[in-house]
């Protein structure tokens, strides 16, 4: 099942291909992945340092456990 990718506060771009490629490598870590949801959002406008984006990955594996990163 392909990962579900959500963009908040920004347009879909070529980054989606990069995200899909990286998500495909998760199968090398655990072969029983049930689902993968990824959210990429623009950080708050007044942020002055760090990345202008925030990413969250939620992977579900048997027996119905979620890994959040």
Protein Blocks (a to p, Z undefined) as FASTA:
>chain_A
ZZddddehiacdfklmmmmmmmmmmmmmpmkbfbdcdddddddfklcgdjfbdcdddddd
dehiacdZZ
